[in-house]
């Protein structure tokens, strides 16, 4: 007889997603804070992982239904939380959903998706991110370059990098 599947409580998943977004904002702030110790920073990372694990209790379909709309939100930390959890599933459909939103995103949402892609396993996202560097609008291409650099896969000889460095739009340089 197959093992009974745990009952998933959608409201609890939403709490995990909200708390993951909050903790990510705390982590980003702690990176540039002089008042946080290394131990406090590590504790924030542990809380982040606990919320991710709480989300991953749900099957991939349930998590996609819950988090895919959150990918389109303009808030950096909300977008990160949704994308990070979806990428942790490790399946093609959730990864594709994150990549599609990454290609459409701008501003804070783009930054959150960039952060999540930077934490994904490189083999899971490298080809799509490389394509974004070569073909996407400048702001997305810069975000893709950051992801590739974080994965140590950015080719410094890329001709697109020279074009991006010369881009007249100041928001491109701010990413």
Contact map, one row per residue, 1 for C-alpha under 8 A:
1110000000000000000000000000000000000000000000000000000000000000000000000000000000000000000000000000000000000000000000000000000000000000000000000000000000000000000000000000000
1111000000000000000000000000000000000000000000000000000000000000000000000000000000000000000000000000000000000000000000000000000000000000000000000000000000000000000000000000000
1111100000000000000000000000000000000000000000000000000000000000000000000000000000000000000000000000000000000000000000000000000000000000000000000000000000000000000000000000000
0111110000000000000000000000000000000000000000000000000000000000000000000000000000000000000000000000000000000000000000000000000000000000000000000000000000000000000000000000000
0011111000000000000000000000000000000000000000000000000000000000000000000000000000000000000000000000000000000000000000000000000000000000000000000000000000000000000000000000000
0001111100000000000000000000000000000000000000000000000000000000000000000000000000000000000000000000000000000000000000000000000000000000000000000000000000000000000000000000000
0000111110000000000000000000000000000000000000000000000000000000000000000000000000000000000000000000000000000000000000000000000000000000000000000000000000000000000000000000000
0000011111001000000000000000000000000000000000000000000011000000000000000000000000000000000000000000000000000000000000000000000000000000000000000000000000000000000000000000000
0000001111111000000000000000000000000000000000000000000000000000000000000000000000000000000000000000000000000000000000000000000000000000000000000000000000000000000000000000000
0000000111111100000000000000000000000000000000000000000000000000000000000000000000000000000000000000000000000000000000000000000000000000000000000000000000000000000000000000000
0000000011111110000000000000000000000000000000000000000000000000000000000000000000000000000000000000000000000000000000000000000000000000000000000000000000000000000000000000000
0000000011111111000000000000000000000000000000000000000000000000000000000000000000000000000000000000000000000000000000000000000000000000000000000000000000000000000000000000000
0000000111111111100000000000000000000000000000000000011000000000000000000000000000000000000000000000000000000000000000000000000000000000000000000000000000000000000000000000000
0000000001111111110000000000000000000000000000000000000000000000010000000000000000000000000000000000000000000000000000000000000000000000000000000000000000000000000000000000000
0000000000111111111000000000000000000000000000000000000000000000000000000000000000000000000000000000000000000000000000000000000000000000000000000000000000000000000000000000000
0000000000011111111100000000000000000000000000000011011000000000000000000000000000000000000000000000000000000000000000000000000000000000000000000000000000000000000000000000000
0000000000001111111110000000000000000000000000000011001000000000000000000000010011000000000000000000000000000000000000000000000000000000000000000000000000000000000000000000000
0000000000000111111111000000000000000000000000000000000000000000000000000000010010000000000000000000000000000000000000000000000000000000000000000000000000000000000000000000000
0000000000000011111111100000000000000000000000000010000000000000000000000000000000000000000000000000000000000000000000000000000000000000000000000000000000000000000000000000000
0000000000000001111111110000000000000000000000110011000000000000000000000000000010000000000000000000000000000000000000000000000000000000000000000000000000000000000000000000000
0000000000000000111111111000000000000000000000000000000000000000000000000000111110000000000000000000000000000000000000000000000000000000000000000000000000000000000000000000000
0000000000000000011111111100000000000000000000000000000000000000000000000000100000000000000000000000000000000000000000000000000000000000000000000000000000000000000000000000000
0000000000000000001111111110000000000000000100110000000000000000000000000000000000000000000000000000000000000000000000000000000000000000000000000000000000000000000000000000000
0000000000000000000111111111000000000000000000010000000000000000000000000000100110000000000000000000000000000000000000000000000000000000000000000000000000000000000000000000000
0000000000000000000011111111100000000000000000000000000000000000000000000000100000000000000000000000000000000000000000000000000000000000000000000000000000000000000000000000000
0000000000000000000001111111110000000000000100000000000000000000000000000000000000000000000000000000000000000000000000000000000000000000000000000000000000000000000000000000000
0000000000000000000000111111111000000000100110000000000000000000000000000000000000000000000000000000000000000000000000000000000000000000000000000000000000000000000000000000000
0000000000000000000000011111111100000000000000000000000000000000000000000000000000000000000000000000000000000000000000000000000000000000000000000000000000000000000000000000000
0000000000000000000000001111111110000000000000000000000000000000000000000000000000000000000000000000000000000000000000000000000000000000000000000000000000000000000000000000000
0000000000000000000000000111111111110000100000000000000000000000000000000000000000000000000000000000000000000000000000000000000000000000000000000000000000000000000000000000000
0000000000000000000000000011111110000000100000000000000000000000000000000000000000000000000000000000000000000000000000000000000000000000000000000000000000000000000000000000000
0000000000000000000000000001111111000000000000000000000000000000000000000000000000000000000000000000000000000000000000000000000000000000000000000000000000000000000000000000000
0000000000000000000000000000111111110000000000000000000000000000000000000000000000000000000000000000000000000000000000000000000000000000000000000000000000000000000000000000000
0000000000000000000000000000010111111000000000000000000000000000000000000000000000000000000000000000000000000000000000000000000000000000000000000000000000000000000000000000000
0000000000000000000000000000010011111000000000000000000000000000000000000000000000000000000000000000000000000000000000000000000000000000000000000000000000000000000000000000000
0000000000000000000000000000010011111101100000000000000000000000000000000000000000000000000000000000000000000000000000000000000000000000000000000000000000000000000000000000000
0000000000000000000000000000000001111111100000000000000000000000000000000000000000000000000000000000000000000000000000000000000000000000000000000000000000000000000000000000000
0000000000000000000000000000000000011111110000000000000000000000000000000000000000000000000000000000000000000000000000000000000000000000000000000000000000000000000000000000000
0000000000000000000000000000000000001111111000000000000000000000000000000000000000000000000000000000000000000000000000000000000000000000000000000000000000000000000000000000000
0000000000000000000000000000000000011111111100000000000000000000000000000000000000000000000000000000000000000000000000000000000000000000000000000000000000000000000000000000000
0000000000000000000000000010011000011111111110000000000000000000000000000000000000000000000000000000000000000000000000000000000000000000000000000000000000000000000000000000000
0000000000000000000000000000000000000111111111000000000000000000000000000000000000000000000000000000000000000000000000000000000000000000000000000000000000000000000000000000000
0000000000000000000000000000000000000011111111100000000000000000000000000000000000000000000000000000000000000000000000000000000000000000000000000000000000000000000000000000000
0000000000000000000000100110000000000001111111110000000000000000000000000000000000000000000000000000000000000000000000000000000000000000000000000000000000000000000000000000000
0000000000000000000000000010000000000000111111111000000000000000000000000000000000000000000000000000000000000000000000000000000000000000000000000000000000000000000000000000000
0000000000000000000000000000000000000000011111111100000000000000000000000000000000000000000000000000000000000000000000000000000000000000000000000000000000000000000000000000000
0000000000000000000100100000000000000000001111111110000000000000000000000000000000000000000000000000000000000000000000000000000000000000000000000000000000000000000000000000000
0000000000000000000100110000000000000000000111111111000000000000000000000000000000000000000000000000000000000000000000000000000000000000000000000000000000000000000000000000000
0000000000000000000000000000000000000000000011111111100000000000000000000000000000000000000000000000000000000000000000000000000000000000000000000000000000000000000000000000000
0000000000000000000000000000000000000000000001111111110000000000000000000000000000000000000000000000000000000000000000000000000000000000000000000000000000000000000000000000000
0000000000000001101100000000000000000000000000111111111000000000000000000000000000000000000000000000000000000000000000000000000000000000000000000000000000000000000000000000000
0000000000000001100100000000000000000000000000011111111100000000000000000000000000001000000000000000000000000000000000000000000000000000000000000000000000000000000000000000000
0000000000000000000000000000000000000000000000001111111110000000000000000000000000000000000000000000000000000000000000000000000000000000000000000000000000000000000000000000000
0000000000001001000000000000000000000000000000000111111110000000000000000000000000000000000000000000000000000000000000000000000000000000000000000000000000000000000000000000000
0000000000001001100000000000000000000000000000000011111111000010000000000000000000001000000000000000000000000000000000000000000000000000000000000000000000000000000000000000000
0000000000000000000000000000000000000000000000000001111111110010000000000000000000001001100000000000000000000000000000000000000000000000000000000000000000000000000000000000000
0000000100000000000000000000000000000000000000000000111111100000000000000000000000000000000000000000000000000000000000000000000000000000000000000000000000000000000000000000000
0000000100000000000000000000000000000000000000000000001111110110000000000000000000000000000000000000000000000000000000000000000000000000000000000000000000000000000000000000000
0000000000000000000000000000000000000000000000000000000111111110000000000000000000000000000000000000000000000000000000000000000000000000000000000000000000000000000000000000000
0000000000000000000000000000000000000000000000000000000101111111000000000000000000000100100001000000000000000000000000000000000000000000000000000000000000000000000000000000000
0000000000000000000000000000000000000000000000000000000000111111100000000000000000000000000000000000000000000000000000000000000000000000000000000000000000000000000000000000000
0000000000000000000000000000000000000000000000000000000001111111110000000000000000000000000000000000000000000000000000000000000000000000000000000000000000000000000000000000000
0000000000000000000000000000000000000000000000000000001101111111111100000000000000000100000000000000000000000000000000000000000000000000000000000000000000000000000000000000000
0000000000000000000000000000000000000000000000000000000000011111111100000000000000000100000001000000000000000000000000000000000000000000000000000000000000000000000000000000000
0000000000000000000000000000000000000000000000000000000000001111111110000000000000000000000000000000000000000000000000000000000000000000000000000000000000000000000000000000000
0000000000000100000000000000000000000000000000000000000000000111111111000000000000000000000000000000000000000000000000000000000000000000000000000000000000000000000000000000000
0000000000000000000000000000000000000000000000000000000000000011111111100000000001100100000000000000000000000000000000000000000000000000000000000000000000000000000000000000000
0000000000000000000000000000000000000000000000000000000000000011111111110000000001000000000000001000000000000000000000000000000000000000000000000000000000000000000000000000000
0000000000000000000000000000000000000000000000000000000000000000111111111000000000000000000000000000000000000000000000000000000000000000000000000000000000000000000000000000000
0000000000000000000000000000000000000000000000000000000000000000011111111000011001000000000000000000000000000000000000000000000000000000000000000000000000000000000000000000000
0000000000000000000000000000000000000000000000000000000000000000001111111000011101100000000000000100100000000000000000000000000000000000000000000000000000000000000000000000000
0000000000000000000000000000000000000000000000000000000000000000000111111100001000000000000000000000100010001000000000000000000000000000000000000000000000000000000000000000000
0000000000000000000000000000000000000000000000000000000000000000000011111110011000000000000000000000000000001000000000000000000000000000000000000000000000000000000000000000000
0000000000000000000000000000000000000000000000000000000000000000000000011111011000000000000000000000000000111000000000000000000000000000000000000000000000000000000000000000000
0000000000000000000000000000000000000000000000000000000000000000000000001111111000000000000000000000000000011001000000000000000000000000000000000000000000000000000000000000000
0000000000000000000000000000000000000000000000000000000000000000000000000111111100000000000000000000000000011111100000000000000000000000000000000000000000000000000000000000000
0000000000000000000011011000000000000000000000000000000000000000000000000011111110000000000000000000000000000001000000000000000000000000000000000000000000000000000000000000000
0000000000000000110010000000000000000000000000000000000000000000000001101111111111000000000000000000000000000001000000000000000000000000000000000000000000000000000000000000000
0000000000000000000010000000000000000000000000000000000000000000000001111111111111100000000000000000000000001001100000000000000000000000000000000000000000000000000000000000000
0000000000000000000010010000000000000000000000000000000000000000000000100001111111110000000000000000000000001001111100000000000000000000000000000000000000000000000000000000000
0000000000000000110110010000000000000000000000000000000000000000000000000000111111111000000000000000000000000000000100000000000000000000000000000000000000000000000000000000000
0000000000000000100000000000000000000000000000000000000000000000001101100000011111111100000000000000000000000000000000000000000000000000000000000000000000000000000000000000000
0000000000000000000000000000000000000000000000000000000000000000001000100000001111111110000000000100000000000000100110000000000000000000000000000000000000000000000000000000000
0000000000000000000000000000000000000000000000000000000000000000000000000000000111111111000000000000000000000000000110110000000000000000000000000000000000000000000000000000000
0000000000000000000000000000000000000000000000000001001100000000000000000000000011111111100000000000000000000000000000000000000000000000000000000000000000000000000000000000000
0000000000000000000000000000000000000000000000000000000000010011001000000000000001111111110001100100000000000000000000000000000000000000000000000000000000000000000000000000000
0000000000000000000000000000000000000000000000000000000000000000000000000000000000111111111001100100000000000000000110010000000000000000000000000000000000000000000000000000000
0000000000000000000000000000000000000000000000000000000100000000000000000000000000011111110000000000000000000000000000010000000000000000000000000000000000000000000000000000000
0000000000000000000000000000000000000000000000000000000100010000000000000000000000001111111001000000000000000000000000000000000000000000000000000000000000000000000000000000000
0000000000000000000000000000000000000000000000000000000000000000000000000000000000000111111101100000000000000000000000000001000000000000000000000000000000000000000000000000000
0000000000000000000000000000000000000000000000000000000000000000000000000000000000000010111111100000000000000000000000000000000000000000000000000000000000000000000000000000000
0000000000000000000000000000000000000000000000000000000000000000000000000000000000000000011111110000000000000000000000000000000000000000000000000000000000000000000000000000000
0000000000000000000000000000000000000000000000000000000000000000000000000000000000000000001111111000000000000000000000000000000000000000000000000000000000000000000000000000000
0000000000000000000000000000000000000000000000000000000000010001000000000000000000000110111111111100000000000000000000000000000000000000000000000000000000000000000000000000000
0000000000000000000000000000000000000000000000000000000000000000000000000000000000000110011111111110000000000000000000000001100000000000000000000000000000000000000000000000000
0000000000000000000000000000000000000000000000000000000000000000000000000000000000000000000111111111000000000000000000000000000000000000000000000000000000000000000000000000000
0000000000000000000000000000000000000000000000000000000000000000000100000000000000000000000011111111100000000000000000000000000000000000000000000000000000000000000000000000000
0000000000000000000000000000000000000000000000000000000000000000000000100000000000100110000001111111110000000000100000000000000000000000000000000000000000000000000000000000000
0000000000000000000000000000000000000000000000000000000000000000000000000000000000000000000000111111111000000000000000000000000110000000000000000000000000000000000000000000000
0000000000000000000000000000000000000000000000000000000000000000000000000000000000000000000000011111111100000000000000000000000000000000000000000000000000000000000000000000000
0000000000000000000000000000000000000000000000000000000000000000000000110000000000000000000000001111111110000000000000000000000000000000000000000000000000000000000000000000000
0000000000000000000000000000000000000000000000000000000000000000000000000000000000000000000000000111111110000100110000000000000000000000000100000000000000000000000000000000000
0000000000000000000000000000000000000000000000000000000000000000000000000000000000000000000000000011111110000000000000000000000000010001000100000000000000000000000000000000000
0000000000000000000000000000000000000000000000000000000000000000000000000000000000000000000000000001111111000000000000000000000000000000000000000000000000000000000000000000000
0000000000000000000000000000000000000000000000000000000000000000000000010000000000000000000000000000111111101100000000000000000000000000000100000000000000000000000000000000000
0000000000000000000000000000000000000000000000000000000000000000000000000000000000000000000000000000000111111110000000000000000000000000001100000000000000000000000000000000000
0000000000000000000000000000000000000000000000000000000000000000000000000100000000000000000000000000000011111110000000000000000000000000000000000000000000000000000000000000000
0000000000000000000000000000000000000000000000000000000000000000000000000111000000000000000000000000000001111111000000000000000000000000000000000000000000000000000000000000000
0000000000000000000000000000000000000000000000000000000000000000000000011111001100000000000000000000000011111111100000000000000000000000000000000000000000000000000000000000000
0000000000000000000000000000000000000000000000000000000000000000000000000001000000000000000000000000010011111111110000000000000000000000000100100000000000000000000000000000000
0000000000000000000000000000000000000000000000000000000000000000000000000001000000000000000000000000000001111111111000000000000000000000000000100000000000000000000000000000001
0000000000000000000000000000000000000000000000000000000000000000000000000011111100000000000000000000000000011111111100000000000000000000000000000000000000000000000000000000000
0000000000000000000000000000000000000000000000000000000000000000000000000001001100100000000000000100010000001111111110000000000000000000000000000000000000000000000000000000000
0000000000000000000000000000000000000000000000000000000000000000000000000000000100000000000000000000010000000111111111000000000000000000000000110110000000000000000000000000000
0000000000000000000000000000000000000000000000000000000000000000000000000000000100000000000000000000000000000011111111100000000000000000000000000010000000000000000000000000000
0000000000000000000000000000000000000000000000000000000000000000000000000000000110110010000000000000000000000001111111110000000000000000000000000000000000000000000000000000000
0000000000000000000000000000000000000000000000000000000000000000000000000000000000110010000000000000000000000000111111110000100000000000000000000010000000000000000000000000000
0000000000000000000000000000000000000000000000000000000000000000000000000000000000000000000000000000000000000000011111110000000000000000000000000111011000000000000000000000000
0000000000000000000000000000000000000000000000000000000000000000000000000000000000010000000000000000000000000000001111111000000000000000000000000000000000000000000000000000000
0000000000000000000000000000000000000000000000000000000000000000000000000000000000010011000000000000000000000000000111111101100000000000000000000000000000000000000000000000000
0000000000000000000000000000000000000000000000000000000000000000000000000000000000000000000000000000000000000000000000111111100000000000000000000000000000000000000000000000000
0000000000000000000000000000000000000000000000000000000000000000000000000000000000000000000000000000000000000000000000011111110000000000000000000000001000000000000000000000000
0000000000000000000000000000000000000000000000000000000000000000000000000000000000000000000000000000000000000000000000001111111000000000000000000000000000000000000000000000000
0000000000000000000000000000000000000000000000000000000000000000000000000000000000000000010000100000000000000000000000011111110000000000000000000000000000000000000000000000000
0000000000000000000000000000000000000000000000000000000000000000000000000000000000000000000000100000000000000000000010011111111110000000000000000000000000000000000000000000000
0000000000000000000000000000000000000000000000000000000000000000000000000000000000000000000000000000000000000000000000000111111111000000000000000001000000000000000000000000000
0000000000000000000000000000000000000000000000000000000000000000000000000000000000000000000000000000000000000000000000000010111111100000000000000000000000000000000000000000000
0000000000000000000000000000000000000000000000000000000000000000000000000000000000000000000000000010000000000000000000000000111111110000000000000000000000000000000000000000000
0000000000000000000000000000000000000000000000000000000000000000000000000000000000000000000000000010000000000000000000000000111111111000000000011011000000000000000000000000000
0000000000000000000000000000000000000000000000000000000000000000000000000000000000000000000000000000000000000000000000000000011111111100000000011001000000000000000000000000000
0000000000000000000000000000000000000000000000000000000000000000000000000000000000000000000000000000000000000000000000000000001111111111000000000000000000000000000000000000000
0000000000000000000000000000000000000000000000000000000000000000000000000000000000000000000000000000001000000000000000000000000111111111000110010000000000000000000000000000000
0000000000000000000000000000000000000000000000000000000000000000000000000000000000000000000000000000000000000000000000000000000011111111000111111000000000000001000000000000000
0000000000000000000000000000000000000000000000000000000000000000000000000000000000000000000000000000000000000000000000000000000001111111000010000000000000000001000000000000000
0000000000000000000000000000000000000000000000000000000000000000000000000000000000000000000000000000000000000000000000000000000000111111100010000000000000000000000000000000000
0000000000000000000000000000000000000000000000000000000000000000000000000000000000000000000000000000001000000000000000000000000000111111111110000000000000000000000000000000000
0000000000000000000000000000000000000000000000000000000000000000000000000000000000000000000000000000000000000000000000000000000000000011111110000000000000000000000000000000000
0000000000000000000000000000000000000000000000000000000000000000000000000000000000000000000000000000000000000000000000000000000000000001111111000000000000000000000100100001000
0000000000000000000000000000000000000000000000000000000000000000000000000000000000000000000000000000000001000000000000000000000000000001111111100000000000000000000000000011001
0000000000000000000000000000000000000000000000000000000000000000000000000000000000000000000000000000011011000100000000000000000000011001111111110000000000000000000000000000000
0000000000000000000000000000000000000000000000000000000000000000000000000000000000000000000000000000000000000000000000000000000000011111111111111000000000000000000100000000000
0000000000000000000000000000000000000000000000000000000000000000000000000000000000000000000000000000000000000000000000000000000000001000011111111100000000000000000100000001001
0000000000000000000000000000000000000000000000000000000000000000000000000000000000000000000000000000000000000110010000000000000000001000001111111110000000000000000000000000001
0000000000000000000000000000000000000000000000000000000000000000000000000000000000000000000000000000000000000000010000000000000011011000000111111111000000000000000000000000000
0000000000000000000000000000000000000000000000000000000000000000000000000000000000000000000000000000000000000000000000000000000011001000000011111111100001000000000000000000000
0000000000000000000000000000000000000000000000000000000000000000000000000000000000000000000000000000000000000000010001000000000000000000000001111111110000000000000000000000000
0000000000000000000000000000000000000000000000000000000000000000000000000000000000000000000000000000000000000000011011000000000010000000000000111111111000000000000000000000000
0000000000000000000000000000000000000000000000000000000000000000000000000000000000000000000000000000000000000000000001000000010011000000000000011111111111000000000000000000000
0000000000000000000000000000000000000000000000000000000000000000000000000000000000000000000000000000000000000000000000000000000000000000000000001111111111000000000000000000000
0000000000000000000000000000000000000000000000000000000000000000000000000000000000000000000000000000000000000000000001000000000000000000000000000111111110000000000000000000000
0000000000000000000000000000000000000000000000000000000000000000000000000000000000000000000000000000000000000000000001000100000000000000000000000011111111000000000000000000000
0000000000000000000000000000000000000000000000000000000000000000000000000000000000000000000000000000000000000000000000000000000000000000000000000001111111000000000000000000000
0000000000000000000000000000000000000000000000000000000000000000000000000000000000000000000000000000000000000000000000000000000000000000000000000001111111100000000000000000000
0000000000000000000000000000000000000000000000000000000000000000000000000000000000000000000000000000000000000000000000000000000000000000000000001001101111110000000000000000000
0000000000000000000000000000000000000000000000000000000000000000000000000000000000000000000000000000000000000000000000000000000000000000000000000000000011111100000000000000000
0000000000000000000000000000000000000000000000000000000000000000000000000000000000000000000000000000000000000000000000000000000000000000000000000000000001111100100000000000000
0000000000000000000000000000000000000000000000000000000000000000000000000000000000000000000000000000000000000000000000000000000000000000000000000000000000111110100000000000000
0000000000000000000000000000000000000000000000000000000000000000000000000000000000000000000000000000000000000000000000000000000000000000000000000000000000111111110000000000000
0000000000000000000000000000000000000000000000000000000000000000000000000000000000000000000000000000000000000000000000000000000000000000000000000000000000001111111000000000000
0000000000000000000000000000000000000000000000000000000000000000000000000000000000000000000000000000000000000000000000000000000000001100000000000000000000000111111100000000000
0000000000000000000000000000000000000000000000000000000000000000000000000000000000000000000000000000000000000000000000000000000000000000000000000000000000011111111110000000000
0000000000000000000000000000000000000000000000000000000000000000000000000000000000000000000000000000000000000000000000000000000000000000000000000000000000000111111111000000000
0000000000000000000000000000000000000000000000000000000000000000000000000000000000000000000000000000000000000000000000000000000000000000000000000000000000000011111111100000000
0000000000000000000000000000000000000000000000000000000000000000000000000000000000000000000000000000000000000000000000000000000000000000010011000000000000000001111111100001000
0000000000000000000000000000000000000000000000000000000000000000000000000000000000000000000000000000000000000000000000000000000000000000000000000000000000000000111111100000100
0000000000000000000000000000000000000000000000000000000000000000000000000000000000000000000000000000000000000000000000000000000000000000000000000000000000000000011111110000000
0000000000000000000000000000000000000000000000000000000000000000000000000000000000000000000000000000000000000000000000000000000000000000010000000000000000000000001111111101100
0000000000000000000000000000000000000000000000000000000000000000000000000000000000000000000000000000000000000000000000000000000000000000000000000000000000000000000001111100000
0000000000000000000000000000000000000000000000000000000000000000000000000000000000000000000000000000000000000000000000000000000000000000000000000000000000000000000000111111100
0000000000000000000000000000000000000000000000000000000000000000000000000000000000000000000000000000000000000000000000000000000000000000000000000000000000000000000000111111110
0000000000000000000000000000000000000000000000000000000000000000000000000000000000000000000000000000000000000000000000000000000000000000001000000000000000000000000000001111111
0000000000000000000000000000000000000000000000000000000000000000000000000000000000000000000000000000000000000000000000000000000000000000011001000000000000000000000100101111111
0000000000000000000000000000000000000000000000000000000000000000000000000000000000000000000000000000000000000000000000000000000000000000000000000000000000000000000010101111111
0000000000000000000000000000000000000000000000000000000000000000000000000000000000000000000000000000000000000000000000000000000000000000000000000000000000000000000000000111111
0000000000000000000000000000000000000000000000000000000000000000000000000000000000000000000000000000000000000010000000000000000000000000001001100000000000000000000000000011111
